[in-house]
Amino acid sequence: MISKDDLINRCSVDGAIDWKQYHGEIETRRGYVQTLERIQNEDYANRKTPDDTVAAFVKAVGFENAVVTIATLINRSAWDGRISWRNAEWAKTIDNALDEKAAVACDLYADGIHMTHLDQIADKMRKYSPVLEAAKKTTIQKPGKEAGADARQQQRKHSTDLAR
């Protein structure tokens, strides 16, 4: 986790703070939070699941940025009883996520997402894998004669192999 001092040090050169870089990093992180809020609110209105929200957020900002953003929001809100201890512990392990004090100092929060929904999103983010998501997309076959014939052929081959 990154504290406010760590964040300032990352934006310093030879002991002098590069305020433009510091504020740029904060604004970038705020932009990710706003993107998450927008996606979650659209998904909620359309009755989509937290899985859908995480996948759309990863697609919008990239896997690493999504993990860091959600972990930062969890770190800021871990004291809230609606955040599970599993998600709070996970968020503490994310290297570039801000700790609670840094998130508060940088005014990073998701007031457009209910804490329970944020906890659900964090739970899905913990389990999300871009590799598995890509594999799901490439293995889906279109329904039709070819897919059905291929499945029947695989079934016959499997049955024949078992009989041997």
Secondary structure, 3 states (H helix, E strand, C coil): CECHHHHHHHCEECCEECHHHHHHHHHHHHHHHHHHHHHHHHHHHCCCCHHHHHHHHHHHHCHHHHHHHHHHHHHHHCCCCCCCHHHHHHHHCCCCCECHHHHHHCCCCCCCCCHHHHHHHHHHHHHCCHHHHHHHHHHCCCCCHHHHHHHHHHHHHHHHHHHC
